[in-house]
Every structure is written in structure tokens, then in C-alpha cells.
Amino acid sequence: MSSGAESSSSLNGELKFLSTDERTRLVENIVGHLMEAQDFIQKRPVQNFSKVDAEFGQRVMDGRSLGKPGKDKTGANL
């Protein structure tokens, strides 16, 4: 069994090898799966991604907020 620190560093290494387009598709995929979950459930993966890669976590957080009712869904910086 791996520790959380090992998992984080492993994921960080994986994210570094993704192209810009691949990272964008991954963010869109994650956001799409999180949209139907309650806020408290959505926050944990955002926090985990932010620990691994602050910019990636911010993109997931920004994408989440765009999908909420009353938010403008245009101009997403994904």
C-alpha cells in the first residue's frame, strides 16, 4: 500500500508528461464527472489536485464553478 505522499508525487510526475491539450481534456473530464456531485464531495478532489499541481487544481476549481446554475459557462479557462 502506498502512502498519500507517494501517490501525490506519482500523480505529479504523470501530469508533467501530459501535453497542454491532454491536460485540458483531463480537466474537462474531471469537471464533467464532478458536476452532479454535492459541493462537499467536489471539494476533496479539488484540494487533492491542488496539492499535486496548484495550476491544475485551480483549473478544476474554475471549471466546477462555471457549471453551477447562474454562472456564465462561456469563456472557460480550461
N, CA, C and O of each residue as an XYZ file, in Angstrom:
312
protein
N       0.849     -1.179      0.000
C       0.000      0.000      0.000
C       0.891      1.237      0.000
O       1.856      1.307      0.761
N       0.580      2.191     -0.829
C       1.392      3.406     -0.903
C       0.818      4.495     -0.008
O      -0.382      4.541      0.261
N       1.700      5.360      0.437
C       1.256      6.478      1.273
C       0.690      7.580      0.394
O       0.883      7.572     -0.822
N      -0.001      8.520      1.001
C      -0.541      9.662      0.273
C       0.552     10.478     -0.386
O       0.365     10.993     -1.488
N       1.698     10.600      0.281
C       2.814     11.373     -0.277
C       3.341     10.708     -1.547
O       3.655     11.384     -2.527
N       3.436      9.372     -1.521
C       3.899      8.656     -2.707
C       2.908      8.823     -3.854
O       3.306      9.019     -5.002
N       1.629      8.745     -3.541
C       0.601      8.892     -4.571
C       0.640     10.288     -5.175
O       0.516     10.437     -6.390
N       0.808     11.305     -4.351
C       0.855     12.679     -4.833
C       2.035     12.903     -5.756
O       1.896     13.500     -6.823
N       3.208     12.420     -5.338
C       4.381     12.642     -6.172
C       4.278     11.851     -7.463
O       4.757     12.306     -8.502
N       3.668     10.684     -7.420
C       3.473      9.880     -8.626
C       2.537     10.584     -9.591
O       2.811     10.643    -10.790
N       1.435     11.119     -9.084
C       0.477     11.834     -9.932
C       1.120     13.087    -10.507
O       0.898     13.416    -11.673
N       1.911     13.787     -9.709
C       2.580     14.989    -10.193
C       3.487     14.647    -11.371
O       3.529     15.383    -12.356
N       4.206     13.541    -11.275
C       5.045     13.108    -12.375
C       4.233     12.804    -13.616
O       4.666     13.107    -14.727
N       3.068     12.214    -13.448
C       2.188     11.894    -14.573
C       1.686     13.172    -15.238
O       1.663     13.261    -16.466
N       1.288     14.150    -14.451
C       0.752     15.392    -15.008
C       1.795     16.151    -15.820
O       1.453     16.808    -16.803
N       3.044     16.069    -15.428
C       4.106     16.793    -16.134
C       4.301     16.291    -17.556
O       4.750     17.039    -18.425
N       3.965     15.023    -17.797
C       4.167     14.444    -19.122
C       2.990     14.680    -20.057
O       3.074     14.354    -21.241
N       1.903     15.234    -19.557
C       0.741     15.498    -20.402
C       0.952     16.781    -21.198
O       1.486     17.763    -20.683
N       0.532     16.760    -22.440
C       0.575     17.979    -23.251
C      -0.501     18.943    -22.756
O      -1.353     18.568    -21.950
N      -0.461     20.157    -23.229
C      -1.469     21.150    -22.862
C      -2.862     20.665    -23.232
O      -3.795     20.801    -22.441
N      -3.014     20.102    -24.423
C      -4.318     19.592    -24.850
C      -4.773     18.427    -23.987
O      -5.954     18.329    -23.652
N      -3.857     17.546    -23.624
C      -4.209     16.402    -22.770
C      -4.635     16.870    -21.385
O      -5.585     16.339    -20.810
N      -3.933     17.862    -20.852
C      -4.312     18.403    -19.534
C      -5.693     19.046    -19.594
O      -6.489     18.909    -18.664
N      -5.974     19.749    -20.689
C      -7.281     20.383    -20.853
C      -8.376     19.328    -20.914
O      -9.414     19.480    -20.269
N      -8.161     18.266    -21.675
C      -9.162     17.199    -21.762
C      -9.354     16.521    -20.411
O     -10.476     16.168    -20.048
N      -8.270     16.337    -19.666
C      -8.372     15.721    -18.343
C      -9.180     16.610    -17.399
O     -10.037     16.115    -16.667
N      -8.913     17.914    -17.409
C      -9.681     18.850    -16.581
C     -11.154     18.782    -16.955
O     -12.011     18.689    -16.076
N     -11.459     18.827    -18.246
C     -12.850     18.777    -18.693
C     -13.525     17.481    -18.261
O     -14.687     17.494    -17.855
N     -12.812     16.370    -18.345
C     -13.352     15.080    -17.949
C     -13.646     15.061    -16.450
O     -14.725     14.639    -16.034
N     -12.694     15.515    -15.643
C     -12.877     15.547    -14.186
C     -14.044     16.447    -13.822
O     -14.907     16.058    -13.034
N     -14.079     17.647    -14.388
C     -15.159     18.596    -14.095
C     -16.506     18.001    -14.487
O     -17.479     18.124    -13.743
N     -16.568     17.365    -15.638
C     -17.816     16.754    -16.087
C     -18.333     15.704    -15.123
O     -19.540     15.591    -14.908
N     -17.422     14.934    -14.541
C     -17.829     13.896    -13.586
C     -18.187     14.473    -12.223
O     -18.996     13.893    -11.499
N     -17.602     15.593    -11.870
C     -17.875     16.195    -10.565
C     -19.165     17.015    -10.532
O     -19.726     17.230     -9.458
N     -19.638     17.468    -11.674
C     -20.731     18.438    -11.724
C     -22.002     17.993    -10.995
O     -22.694     18.822    -10.404
N     -22.308     16.719    -11.030
C     -23.539     16.235    -10.407
C     -23.382     15.959     -8.912
O     -24.373     15.748     -8.212
N     -22.154     15.959     -8.427
C     -21.914     15.680     -7.010
C     -22.191     16.924     -6.165
O     -22.127     18.052     -6.652
N     -22.496     16.694     -4.909
C     -22.715     17.798     -3.982
C     -21.388     18.523     -3.746
O     -20.312     17.946     -3.906
N     -21.488     19.801     -3.361
C     -20.293     20.639     -3.184
C     -19.251     20.018     -2.261
O     -18.059     20.044     -2.569
N     -19.686     19.461     -1.137
C     -18.712     18.939     -0.184
C     -17.940     17.755     -0.785
O     -16.793     17.514     -0.409
N     -18.545     17.036     -1.691
C     -17.859     15.933     -2.364
C     -16.908     16.484     -3.425
O     -15.819     15.944     -3.618
N     -17.305     17.543     -4.109
C     -16.480     18.139     -5.157
C     -15.204     18.756     -4.591
O     -14.176     18.778     -5.267
N     -15.259     19.249     -3.375
C     -14.117     19.976     -2.806
C     -12.899     19.090     -2.573
O     -11.766     19.537     -2.747
N     -13.123     17.838     -2.180
C     -11.982     16.976     -1.844
C     -11.060     16.724     -3.041
O      -9.851     16.913     -2.910
N     -11.580     16.304     -4.205
C     -10.657     16.118     -5.325
C      -9.959     17.413     -5.741
O      -8.796     17.390     -6.143
N     -10.666     18.542     -5.644
C     -10.029     19.825     -5.988
C      -8.860     20.079     -5.047
O      -7.791     20.499     -5.489
N      -9.048     19.832     -3.769
C      -7.966     20.014     -2.796
C      -6.801     19.075     -3.092
O      -5.640     19.477     -3.018
N      -7.112     17.827     -3.426
C      -6.059     16.859     -3.726
C      -5.287     17.247     -4.983
O      -4.057     17.183     -4.998
N      -5.993     17.645     -6.033
C      -5.307     18.067     -7.253
C      -4.459     19.317     -6.994
O      -3.365     19.452     -7.543
N      -4.958     20.213     -6.171
C      -4.213     21.438     -5.860
C      -2.923     21.140     -5.114
O      -1.926     21.838     -5.301
N      -2.928     20.114     -4.273
C      -1.708     19.726     -3.558
C      -0.654     19.194     -4.520
O       0.543     19.396     -4.318
N      -1.107     18.515     -5.561
C      -0.198     17.924     -6.534
C       0.318     18.974     -7.508
O       1.511     19.035     -7.806
N      -0.612     19.806     -8.001
C      -0.271     20.811     -9.013
C      -1.256     21.962     -8.844
O      -2.427     21.842     -9.205
N      -0.785     23.064     -8.301
C      -1.659     24.195     -7.970
C      -2.437     24.698     -9.184
O      -3.629     24.988     -9.083
N      -1.770     24.801    -10.322
C      -2.426     25.309    -11.535
C      -3.514     24.348    -12.005
O      -4.593     24.778    -12.411
N      -3.234     23.060    -11.952
C      -4.212     22.055    -12.365
C      -5.426     22.080    -11.433
O      -6.567     22.034    -11.892
N      -5.176     22.151    -10.132
C      -6.264     22.234     -9.161
C      -7.121     23.470     -9.372
O      -8.343     23.414     -9.236
N      -6.482     24.589     -9.705
C      -7.218     25.831     -9.956
C      -8.097     25.688    -11.194
O      -9.226     26.179    -11.215
N      -7.589     25.025    -12.215
C      -8.377     24.834    -13.433
C      -9.600     23.964    -13.159
O     -10.678     24.228    -13.691
N      -9.442     22.927    -12.332
C     -10.583     22.082    -11.973
C     -11.582     22.901    -11.166
O     -12.788     22.813    -11.399
N     -11.091     23.701    -10.214
C     -11.977     24.532     -9.401
C     -12.721     25.548    -10.273
O     -13.923     25.746    -10.101
N     -12.019     26.187    -11.200
C     -12.651     27.162    -12.088
C     -13.716     26.486    -12.955
O     -14.795     27.044    -13.155
N     -13.429     25.322    -13.455
C     -14.385     24.588    -14.286
C     -15.619     24.197    -13.515
O     -16.725     24.248    -14.054
N     -15.456     23.805    -12.260
C     -16.582     23.461    -11.385
C     -17.509     24.643    -11.225
O     -18.726     24.498    -11.336
N     -16.953     25.809    -10.968
C     -17.782     26.981    -10.696
C     -18.538     27.430    -11.941
O     -19.611     28.023    -11.829
N     -17.998     27.159    -13.116
C     -18.685     27.550    -14.349
C     -19.941     26.729    -14.592
O     -20.860     27.193    -15.268
N     -19.996     25.523    -14.053
C     -21.143     24.662    -14.284
C     -22.294     24.859    -13.314
O     -23.327     24.204    -13.448
N     -22.141     25.740    -12.345
C     -23.198     25.966    -11.359
C     -24.283     26.854    -11.950
O     -23.996     27.731    -12.764
N     -25.524     26.630    -11.541
C     -26.624     27.465    -12.055
C     -26.357     28.947    -11.813
O     -25.887     29.350    -10.749
N     -26.670     29.746    -12.833
C     -26.493     31.186    -12.714
C     -25.113     31.654    -13.116
O     -24.854     32.857    -13.142
N     -24.217     30.727    -13.431
C     -22.866     31.097    -13.837
C     -22.802     31.135    -15.360
O     -23.484     30.371    -16.043
N     -21.987     32.020    -15.868
C     -21.763     32.119    -17.312
C     -20.827     31.000    -17.716
O     -19.701     30.937    -17.222
N     -21.260     30.115    -18.602
C     -20.462     28.985    -18.998
C     -19.545     29.291    -20.171
O     -18.848     28.397    -20.650
N     -19.528     30.503    -20.633
C     -18.660     30.843    -21.761
C     -17.325     31.330    -21.240
O     -17.227     31.825    -20.117
N     -16.313     31.191    -22.048
C     -15.005     31.734    -21.695
C     -14.276     30.942    -20.642
O     -13.454     31.503    -19.918
N     -14.551     29.641    -20.529
C     -13.875     28.832    -19.525
C     -12.393     28.786    -19.815
O     -11.978     28.558    -20.952
N     -11.606     28.999    -18.796
C     -10.158     28.932    -18.932
C      -9.699     27.528    -18.580
O      -8.891     27.329    -17.673
N     -10.229     26.561    -19.314
C      -9.855     25.183    -19.058
C      -8.655     24.899    -19.883
O      -8.133     23.785    -19.848
